[in-house]
Amino acid sequence: MQSHMKLRQRIFLITAIAAILLDFLYVIVQRALVPGDGISGDLFHTVLVLIALLAGGMYYFRSTATEERSPVQLIGRTVIAITIYLLIIGIVQLTAITSFNMENGRVIPDTYSTLVTAAVLAAGGGIAALVVFTSLTRLIFVKRRKTTRRNYILLLVISAVVIILDFISSPNGLAASGLDTITDILAVLLVAAMVVNAFRFSWILVLSRREKLINLLLSLFGFIFFLILTIYSAESEALNNSLLYFHPMLDSFVGICFLFGTLYMGIGFASTLLHLPTAKEFDRKKVEISSLQNMSRLITQVFDFDELVATTTHLALEVSEGDAAWLELRESNGISRRTSKSDPGSSASPKTRPHAVKNIDPEVISRLRTPEGLPLQHLVFDTGKPLLIQDVPSDRRIAASAREMRNIGTLVIAPLMSRGDIIGLLCVCKRKAFEFDKEIVDVLFAFADMVSIALENSALIRESIEKERMEQELIVAQQMQRSLLPHVLPQSPQFEIAARSVPAYEVGGDYYDVLPLDDGGLGFVVGDVSGKGVSAALYMAQVKGIFQSLRNDGSSTRDILIRMNTPLCSSMERKSFLSLLYAELHPGNGLLSFARAGHCPLLHVRDGKASYLRPDGMALGLDATNRFAESLREERITLQPDDVVVMFTDGVTESRNRADEEYEYDRLADCVLRHQEASAKDILDVIFAEVRQHSGKNEADDDITVLVLRWKDGI
């Protein structure tokens, strides 16, 4: 698309240059063949002039449109064009090489040097007029309205009619008579149309003070230069005769463009001068908008706390034109601890700390206190409202020692609110008194709201990152915990074993294991560490290590639990404990011995009857004295064919439904009785299914662990 546009521009430029060169040669040749006649009425010459003007105008208009020039740049380009043309006229005037005669009312150059000079002045005037015409056209359509196009077309129509009438009535044209009255009326209408179109300066409102000053100077010089050209083209024989000889239509076009330029530059100078006093206020508004936009981007793009507060105070200075600024944030990063504006007494002495201090000594900030000795910021914390002090040295809300300082004259303290709570303060000051008006204060308050959102977002992002990190750690812990549980359970023609542990969270405190013993037996462990989560999982790993070291020393199940208690009491926190059931199965005789350290009873199902076996025992990790050994008992049973033994944690029987009813021991026993003939795995699946159905939810409230042993054949 861009290449096609550039190609069209080159075509227009080449066409304009070719038409100018061809017309110049034609004028020379025509002058040599018909020395005593003019060329203005020549049709071929007229067509070449029109082609050059139209092609040049289209080239310039398209090039400026693609370059996206600002209004001030267009004004500057126009001034540069007429300045160059003035220099050309000045050089011609100094050389005095123009000499014209009047033949039959027509202007005819005396010599070839005058002819070349006339052609140069005419071509230069045409180019300058084209620059003026296209630049002013673009300026007219900046911030256009509904009537802009209509007024501009009206100007073009009247200008075209005036140019045609000048050609018809001019002696160097068709030399028709009786058109003076119509020409005068149209001239008045043309000036009126120029004035209407010249009052198109809404773009001045959006200029900065610097741009207004530049535009003021450019408009002044442009007005003076256009005025000189307008007068000079009317009175100077060299310029007027050159344009008139070359073509009356060109003479009329150049005159109209220069007159329009004079009016536009004059009105532009006056308009810029009138808007200059408001330029500073407009610049401040632009800074405010820019700062608020930057703050909006900060809310979504900047989450680093230090970068955020540093940028915040910098933007606060920009938006208020203050001399110093800082943030007062509640401790714990200013977010986690809050003071409610609805309950000022909830924190009579909120602790804050300055952050991102700009252009002020922290010692000066610490001296800002009330007559009672409290930091001045407490006035905002107590009321929950913004504080504006227009004259710090004379304000009675400030301690006398602070009023003696000359560093601060005006002070604004805006609360940073988050969900109805104050998380900090935005403080901005000026060295002189009465420097902040209501409008600036309102902008600062709005800015403070955006700062609050940015700080809250930063805190939420940090929390989210921390949460994600913890979740990743929990995933690793979960994988490690799963590695502690047996992956493959031993199977035999004599028995079936099935077990499963489901943690309430990512990791849990339940533990089970099936350990081979040196005498060919199997050790069964089911335990439950108090609490849930990572700490419980760590204790679970410790229990596995202890069992691995004690399982093959030939001790009874009771003795092993007694020997476990001592290291656990020394390593576990005082509020933590471990309930555990340890059983040993001897396949040779079907003997199952077990001891219970404060754990759930063992469920034994035989011949359609279920019983819970509850040998005495205290939980591990509670008491390192002999009381633990004295409380512990061991029990033994000899398994018979089709006996089912279920070891479980309290997450099974204490699972609650929506009516807050527990699953309880009876439901578990009934479940196993109904499926006594099923395999160990099927019994395990049914238990978990019924517990889930009872609770009415997929997620467990507590860790659930179940181990099912089915004795298939007696020995």
N, C-alpha and C positions, 0 to 999 in steps of 0.2 A: 504493500500500500504506500509506504513512504517512497519507494523507488519510483512508482507511477507519478506521485505528486512532484518529485524533483524533476522528472522527465518533462512534465507539463510546464514547470517553471522555466526550464531551459528553452523549451520551444517558444514560449512567450518572449523571453529575453532575446533569443536569436531573431525572432520576427521583428521586434522593435528596432534592434540594431540594423538589421537588413533594410527595413523601411526608411530609417534615418539616412543611411549611407546612399541608398538608391535615390532618395529624394534630393540629397545634397548634390549628387552627380547630375540629376535631372535639372536642378536649378542652374547649375553651371552651364550645362549644354543649352538649356533653353535661353539663358542670358546671352550666350554666344550667337545663337541663331536669331533671336528677336531682341536686340539690345534695347529698344525703346519701349518695351511693353512689360508689364508686371506679370506675375505668375499666380496671384491670389485666386483668380477666377478659373484657373486651369483645373479641370476635373481630375486628371491623373495626379497632379500635385496635391489636391484636396484629399483624394483617397489615401495617398501615401502618408499624409499628415495624420489622418484619422486612424489609420492602421498602427502607426508608431505610438500615438497616444493611448489607444485601447490596449495594444499588446504590452506596452510599458506599464500601464496601470494594472493590468491583470498580473504581470510578473511581480510587481512590488506588493500588491495586495495579498497574493498567495504566499509570498516569502515571509511577510510580516505575520501572516496568520499562522504559519507553521512554526515560527520562532517563539510565539507566545510572549510577545513583548509587553512589559508593564506600561501603564499610561504615562508614567514619567519618562520611560525610555522612548516612547513614541513622540512625546513633546521634544525630547532632546534630539531625536533624529530629524524632526522638522526644523528645529533651530539650526542644526548643523547644515542642512540642505540650503536654507536661505542665506546662511552666513557665507557659504562657498559661492553662491550665486552673486551675492553682494561683492565679494572679492573679484569675481570675473568682471562684473560691471565696472568696478573701480579701475581695474587694469585697462579695460577698453576705454574708459573715460580719460585716463591719463595718456594713453597712446594717441588719442584724437585721430583715429584712422577711419572714422565714419563720416560719410558725406552723401546726402540724398538730394535728389531733385524732385520737383512736382511736375508731372506730365499728365495733363487731362485729369487733374485731381488725384492722380495715383502717386504713391511714394515709390521712387525708383533709385537704387544705389548708383552712384557715379562710377565707381571703379570696382574691379574684382576684389580688391582688399576689403572694400566696404561690404561687398556681397558675402565674402567669407565671414567677416565679422558679424554681419546680420544673421548668417546661418548659425554661427556659434552662440550668439546671444539668444536666438530663438530656440535652439535645441536646449541650451542651458535653462532657459525660462520654462520650457515645456517639462523638462525633467524635474526641476524644482517644484513646479506646480503639481506634477503627478505625486511627488513625495508628500506635499502638503495635502492634496486631495485624499490620498489613501490613508494617511495617518489620521487626519481629522475624521474620516469616515469610521475608522476603527474606534477612535475615542468617543464618537457620538453613540456607538452601539455598546459601549461598556456599561453594564448594569442597565440594559435597555428596559423600556416600559412598552405598554401596548401602543402608545401613540408615537413611539420613536421612529418606527419604520414608515408610518404615514407621513410624518413631518419631513423625514429625509427624502422620501420619494417626491414630495412636493417641491423641495429645494432643487432636486435634480431636474425636474420637469421645467421649472421656471428658468433655471440656469441654461438648460438646453435651448429653450425658446429665445432667451436673450442672446445666446451665442449665434443662433441661426439668423435672428433679426439683424444683429451687427454685421454678419456676413452679407446679408441681402442689401443693407443700406450703406455699407462702407464703399467709398470710391475704389478701394483696392479689391472689393468683392464684386457684387452684382450691380452696385451703384443705383439701387432703387430709391425713390423719394416718397415722402408722405408718411413715413413710419415713425417720425420723431415722437409724437404723442404716445403711441403704443409703447415705444421703447422706454419712455420716461416712466409710464405707469408700471411696466414690468420691472424696471430698475428699483422702484420703491417696494414692490412686492418681493423682489429678490433680497433686498436688505432686511425686510421683515422676516422672511424665511430663514435667512442667515442668523438673525438674532434668536429666533425660536430654537433653532438647532444648536446654537452656541451655548445655550443654557443647559448643557448636559455634563454636569460636573459632580454627579453623585459619587464617582470614584475617589474624589478628593477626601471624602469622609473616612475612607479606610487607609489613608496614607499615614505613615508614622511622622513624627515631628521632623525628623531628618529629611524624609522624602518631601514633606510640605515645604521645607526651606529650599530644597533643590528645585522643586517645581515652581516656587515663587520667583527664584532668580531666572529660571528658563523662560517662564511666561513673560517676565519683564523684558528680557532681551528679545524674545520672540515678538512681543508687541511692538517694540521700538523698530526692529528690523523689518517687520511686515509693513509698518506704517511708512518707513522710508521707501520700501519697494513700491507700495501703493502710490505714494506721491510721485516717486521718481518715474514710474512707468507712465504716469499721466502727463508729466511735464518734460521729461528728458527726451530729446529728439533721437538720441542714439538708441535707447531702449525701445521707445514707443514706435519709432519708424522701422526698427529691425523686426519687431514682432508683427507690425502692421503689414510690412512688405512680405514677410514670409507667409502669413495668412491671417486675415482678420479674425477667423475663428480661434486661432491659437492666441492671438492678442487678447481676445475677449475671455478665453478660458484662463489664461494666466492672470489677468486682472481680477476675475471673480475669485480665483483661489487665494490670491494675495489679500483681497478685501476680506474674505471669510477668515483667513488666518489672522488678520488684524483684529477682527471682532472676537474671535475665539480666544486668542492670547490675552486680549485686554480683559474680557470677562473672567478668564481663568485666573489672571493675576489678582483681580479684585476678590474672586471667590476664595482663593487660597489665603489671601490676606485676612479675610473675615474668619476663616476656619483655623487660622494659626493659633489663637489663644486657647482653643480646645484641644490642640494637638497633644499636649502633655497628658491630659485626662484620657484621651483616646489611647495613647501609648500604654498608659497604666492598665486600661481595660484589656488591651491585647496581651499584656504580660499576665494579667489575672487569668484570662482564658487559656493562655498557653500553659501556665502553671497548673491550672486545674486539669487540663488535658494530660499533662505529664504525670500528675498525681493519679489520674485514672489509669494510666498505663502502669504506674507503680503497683496499683492494687492487684493487677493480674499478672505482672511480669517479674516483680522484684520481691523476693521472699527472705533474702538475707537481712537479718535484723540490723546490723551495723550500717549496711548500705542504705537501708530503708530510712532509718532515723536521720542519717547524714543528709540524704537527699531531701527529706521532709523539711528540715530547718532551712536548707538552701532555698527551696521553693517558697517557704513562708516569707523569707526576706524579699524575694522577688515580687510576690503577690501583694505585699503590704508596703514595699519600699522602706522597710524598717532598717534600723542600724544594727540590731543584735537579735538573736533568737536562740531558743533552746527548748528541749522537751523535758518535762518532769514526769517520769514514769514510776508507777508503783514497783516496789521490789518484787523479786521473782519474775524479772523480765517485763514487769508492768502489766502483765496479762492475767496471770493465775490468781493474783490477789486483787480484790476489787473493793471499792467503797460504794455503797448504794446511796444515791442522791435522795432516795425517799426515806432514809434512816440515817441522818447525819451523825447521830450519836453512836452509830455502830462502830466507828473508828475515829476516836477523838484525836488521835495522833498518827495519821497515816504516814508511813515512811516512804519517801520518794527520793529519787536520785536523778540529777541532771544528766541528760544524754545529748550528744551532738551539739555542744555549746559553740555558738558562732559569734565572734566579735565581742565577747564580754568575758571578764574574769570570773571564774566560779566563786571566788571570794566575795565578789559583789553580789552574786545571787544568794549566797548564804546570809548576807546581811539584810535581805528583804524580809523584815519581820513586822508583826503587829505590835502595838504598845504592850500587849500581854506577854510578848516574847516568843509567840508562835510564828512559824514561817508564814509569810504572806499567802502562800498557796493554799493554806488551810481555809481561807475565806471562800474559796471555790469548792473545796471538798465538803465544807460544812453546809453550804447552800445548794450546791449542785448547779449553780448559775455562773455564766461568764463574768469576768471582772474587768472593767475599764477604768483606769486611773489616768486622767488627762494631765494632772499636774502633780507628779510624785513628790517634789520638794515641799508642797504645802498641804498634802492630803493627810488628814488626821487618822486615817485607818492604818498609817504606816508609822513605825517607831521613829522617834526623833533622830536617833543615830543613823537610820536609813535615809531619812529625808535630807540629811546633810550631804549625801553623795551627789555628785554632779554627773554621774555616768548615765543616769536614766531620768528622762523628763516625762515621757508618756509610756504607759505600760498596759498591755492587753494580755489577759490570761484566759484562754479558752479551754474548757474541759473536753477531754477526749472520752466520748461516751460509747459504750458497747452494751447493747441489750439492757439499757436503763442503768448501767453502772459506770462509774468513773474509773478508767484504767490509767489515766495520766492527764497531763496538762500541756498545752502548747502556749509558750510564752514568747511574745514579740515586743520590742521596745524601741523607742526613739530617744535620742539625746535631748531634744528640745520638747517643751511642754506643748500640749494641744496640737499634736501632729497627726492624730488619727481621727478622721471624721466617721460618722455612722456608717457610711457606705463601705469604708475599708474594714471596719469592725465586722460588719455583716459578712463580708467576703472571707475574713479570717475564720469566723465561726463556721461557715460552710466548708472551708478548707479543713478545719479541725475535724469535721464529721468524716471527711474522706480519709484523713490520717488515721482515725479510729478504725475504719474499715480495713485499711492497709495493714495496720498493726495486728488486728484480729486475724486477718488472712495469713499473715506471717506466722502467728502463733499456731493457727490451725494446721498450716503446712508443716511446721516443725513437729507438731503432735502426730500428724499423719505419717511423716517420715519415721518418727520414733516408733509409732505403732507398727509400721511396716517392717522395721528392723526387728522388733520383738516377735512379730509373727514369723519372720524368717528364722529367728533363733528357736522359736517354739517348734517349727517344722523340723529343724535339725534335732531338737530334743525328742520330738515324737519319733523320728526315725531311729534315734539311739535307743529310746525306750522299747520300741518294737524289736530291736535287735537283742534286747535282754530276755524277751519272752521266747519260749521254745518254738522253733519253726516247724519241726516234725515231732509228733507225739509217738511214743512206742506203741506198737500193736502186737497182739499175740493171739493164738487160737484160744487162750484161756480168758482173755479180757479185751474190752474195748475202752479206749480213753478218748474223750473229746473235751476241748476247753476253748474258752474265748474270753477276752477282756475288752470292754468298750469304755474308754475314758469319757468323763463328762465334758472336759475341755480338750485342748490339743494334746496335753499330756496328763496323766493321772497318777494316783497313789496306790492303785490296786496292783497286785502282783500274783502271778502264779508260775509254777514251774513243775516239771516232772524230771526227777534226777535218778539216773541209774546208780545203784549201790554195788559195792564190791562183792557182796555175797549173792548177787543175782537179783536182789529185790529192787523195788522202785520207791523213791521218796516223792511225796506229793506236798507241795507248798501252796497255800492260798493265803494272802495277806492283804491288809488294808491299812495304809498310813493315814493318820488323821489329817484332814484337809485335802486340798486338791491342787493341781497345778504343778509348777516346776519343782518346788521344794519337796513335795510328796514324791515326785518321780526320782529325785536324788536319793532320798531315803530308800526307795525301792531298789535302786542300784546297789546301795550299800548292803541291804539284806541279801541280795543274790550273792554278793562276794562272800559274806559270812557263811552262808549255806554251802557254798562250793568248798570252803575250807573245813567244815565240820561234818559233812554228811557221811564220811567213810571211816570214822574213828571208832565204830562199834558201840556208840552210846545209844541209849533209848531216845525215843522222841522227846520225852520229858527232859532228859539231861541236855539234849541239844538246845532246846529252848532256854534252859537255865544258863547255859554257856553263852548263848546269844545276847542275853539281857544286859550283861555287864558292859560290852563295848557300845551297845546302843544307848544305854543310859548316859554314857560319857560323851556321845557325839550328837544326840538329838537335843533339840531345844526343849526347855522345860514344859512348854505348852503342847508339845507334840508327843505322840505315842504310836505304837504299832500293834494292831490286833492280827493274830496269825494262827493258822491251823496247820500242823505238820503231821503227816501220816506216812507210814511205811507199809508197803505191801510185799508179802513174801509169796510169790507164785507157787512155790513148792507145796505149801500147806494151806494157802488162801487166807493166812492170818493178816489182819489189818490192825496195826497199832497206831494210835494217834494221841496227840496232846493239843489242848486248845488254850492259847494265851489271849484270853478276852475276846475271842473271835466268835463269829456266828456258829451255831451248832452244826454238826454233820448230819445230813439227812440220809437215813438208811431205809430202803424199801425192800421188803421181802414178803412173798406170798400174799400180795394184795394189801399189805399193811405198811404204813409209813411211820417212822419214829425218828425223833430228833435226839441225838446223843450229845450230852452237854457235860463233859468232864470239866471240873473246876480249873480256873486259871486266870491270872491277872495279865493285862496287856503289857507288852514289852516296852521298855523305855520309861516306865513310870517310877519304879522303885528299885534301887540297886542293892537293897539289903536282903536278908534272908526271907523277908516276907514274900517275895516273888516265888522262891522255891517252895516255900511252905504252902502257898495257895495252889500250886500247879499239880494236876493229876493226869495220869495216863490211862487210856482205856483201850481194850482190845476186843475185836470181834473176828469170828471165822466166817468168811463169805461162803455162801452156797450158790448153786447154779441159779442164774437169772436175778441175783441180787443187784440192786442199783444203789450206788453211793454218790451223793451230790455234795460238793463243797462249793461254797459261794460267799460273796461279800454282802454287806447290808444294803448295797445299792439295789439288790433284787427285792427283798422283803419290804424295804422302806420306800419303794417307788409309789408316788401318789398320783391319783387322778384329779379331775377338776373339782370333785366334791371333797378333796383333801383326805381321801381314804387311802390307806396303805395297801400294798399288795399282800403283805403278811405271810406268815409261815404256812397257814392252812392252805392258801391258794397254791403255794409252791408244792406242797406235799400232794395235793389233789391233782395238780398238773402232771407230776411224775407218775402217780398211781395210774392215771388214765392212759399213760403211754409207756407203761413198764415193759411191755413186750417189744418196743421199738429199739433201734440201735442207739448207741450213746450219742452219735451225732444228731440223730433225729430228736432225741430227748432235749439235747442242748438247743436246737433250733426252736423247738416248741416253747421252751422256757423263755427265750428272748422274745419270741413273737407274742406270747401272752402278757409279758411285762410291758411291752411296747403298746399293746392294745389296751391294757389297763390304764396306763398313763395318758393315752390319747395323743402322744407326740413322739416324733422320731428321736429327738435329743433327750438324753438322760439327764436328770438333775444331779445324779451322783455316779461315780464310777461303778460299773457293773462287771463282775467277774464270776464265771461259773465253770466248774470242772466236774465232768460226769464220768464215773467209773462203772462199767457194767461187767460183772463177773459171769462168764459164760459157762464154765465147766469146772466142777470141783475136782480136787485131786485126792 
